[in-house]
Amino acid sequence: MGRLTEAVRTNRPTSWNPDEQAHLFDSDDPQLLALFCEAMHSLSTLTARELGAHVDLSASTALLDVGGGSRAYDIELCRRYPNRRATVFDLPPNCEIASKKIVAAGDEDRIAVAPGDFLADPEPTAGHDVVLLSMIMHDGAPGQDLAILRKCFAALPPGGRIVISELPRPSMSNGCTPPGSWTSRSCRSKLPARTAPVLARKP
């Protein structure tokens, strides 16, 4: 159980210090970051397959995975769409981890990395017609989420799309997730899978 009891009682994270760090990734501990990325990679591989099965991205050619971590979504979606190229836009330490996985998988010709900070940078890397936000929106306050969406929208060409993918918790009888859950976007999802994608297209 580790320090779960302490986390519940104090309502504070125990794997990083919010008094000294802006977030989990504001850390000099490479082992912690690598462990987190590996855990997310295992989870994201399964949800990426579900996303690919339910969202048609055949008309797009370039995917920008904002906060893409270890690039799990990118490799699964590139497998589904052979002509797709993808870019992982994430903090430099995470891009280093992603780069090693990309090389190990032999995907250097299709998947690239672009170090950056989607919270601090004016906008993510341009040149893509789909922006993916996977497991990003549940972490921030509404104002922060809106700022991220505006940046992603500005980086898209006309006709480009934003895809939001979250993992909702079990829904209540009215079809919505309980208060305090990761996301309420599952209220609008009718998918049989546990992935709840939301799509928006730029005019």
N, C-alpha and C positions, 0 to 999 in steps of 0.2 A: 504493500500500500504506500510505501515511501512516506512522503509528507502530506498525504491527502487530507488528513484531519486538520493539519495546520492551515492548509489552503482554504478549506471550507470555513473554518472558524474566523480567519482573518480576511477572507475575500480578497486575497492577494496571491499572485503567482509565487511559486517557490523555486522555479528553475531559473529565474532572473529577478533582479532587484528593480522594481519600478521607480524607486527613489533616485537611482543612479543611471538607469537605462531607459531609452525611449520605447524599446520593444525587445522581444526575445533575440532578434538578430543584431541588436546593438551590443555585441559581445565579442570578446577576444578568445573565446573558448571554441576552438575548431571542432573538438569532439562533440560538444553539445549541438552545434549547427549540423554536423554530419549525421548525428543520430536523428535529429528532427527531420532532415531531408530524406533519410532512408525510410523513416516511418511514413512520411507523406507519400513517398514514391510507391510504396506497397499499396496504400489506399487509393491513390490517384490512378494507378494502372487499371483497376477494376472500374472506377467511375468513368474513366476516359473511354473505355469500350462501350459503356452504356450511352454516353453522350454521343459517340459516333453512330450508334445504332438508331438514335432518335432525332438527331439534328442533321439535316442535309447541308453539307458544306461543299458539295461537289462543284459549285460554281465559283468558289474562291480559290485563290492560288497561294496566298501568303498569310500565315497565322502568326499573330503576336501574342505570346503567352505571358501576360503580366503577372509577376510574382510566381513564375513557372517552376521555381525550385529545381528539382532534379530532371525535369523535362519529360515526365511520364506521359502527360497529355500529348505532347508533341510527337513522340514516337508512335503512340497508338493511332493518332489521327493521320500521321504520314503513312502508316501502314495501310490504312483504309483508303487513302487518296494518294496514289503513287506520284501524282504531279504536284503535290503540295510541298512547299517549303515552310519552315517555321523558325521563329526566333524566341528564345527565352529572355525576357527582360526582368532582371532581378538584381538584388544587391551583389556586389563583387564576390564575397565569400560563397554565396550560393551559385553564382555563375561558374566559379572554379570547380565546384562539385559537379555541376551539370556538364561542364566541358569534359571532365574525365569520363562520365557516363556516355557522352556522345561519341567520344573516341573509341571507347570500349565496344560500343555497339556498331561502329563503322558508319555513323550517320553524319560525318562532317560535311558532306556535300549537300545535305538537306536541312540540317538543324544547326543554327548558330546561337551565340549568346551575345547579349548586349547589356553590359553592367549599367545599373542605374537604380534610382529610388523612386517608385511610383508615388510616394507621399511628398517628396521634396522637389523632384524634377518638374519643370514646367509642363512637359508632356512626354509620353513614352516614344520610343523609336518609331518613326514614320515608315511608309513603304509597305504596309500590310492592309489587306482588305477585310480581315477578321481580327478582332481583339477578343481574347479569352480571359475572363476573370474567374478563376476557379478557386474556391475556398478563400476568397479575399473579402467579400462584402460583409460577412458575418462578424468580422473582427472590429469594424469601425463604427463610429457614431454616424447618424444620417448625414450630417454635414460633410464629414470626411468621405463617405461613400459618394455623395454627389460630386465632390471635387474630383475624385478619381474618375467617375464617369465622364465628366466634362473634359478632362485631359484625354481620355481614350477617344472620345467623340471627335475632338479637334485633330487627332492624329490620323483619323480615317479619311479615305477618299469618298466622294459621292457614291452611294450604294453600298458602302462598307457596313459591316455588322459588328455588334457587340454581343457576345455570348457570356452569360453568367451561369455558372454551375456551382451549386451548393449541395450539401448533404443534409436534408431536413431530418429532424427527429420524428418519431411516430406522431401522426396527426390526431387531433381530437375529433369528436363526432361531427363537427362542422367543417372538417377538412383542413383546418389551419393547425399550425404547429403550436404547442403550448407556449405561454409567456416564458421568456428567458431562453428559448431554444435558439439555434444558430440563425435561422432565417424564417420569415413568414412567406417567402416566395413560393413555398410548396402549396400555398392556398390556390395558386393559379396553375398548378401542375397536375395533369391527369396521367402522367407516365406510370407504367407499372414498376419501373426501376426506381432505385433510391436517389437517382440524380434528378434534380429539378432545374432544368435550363430555362433561362429567360433570354429572349432575343430582341434586339432593337436594330433597326436599319437606318442608316444615315441617308437623308433625301439626296 
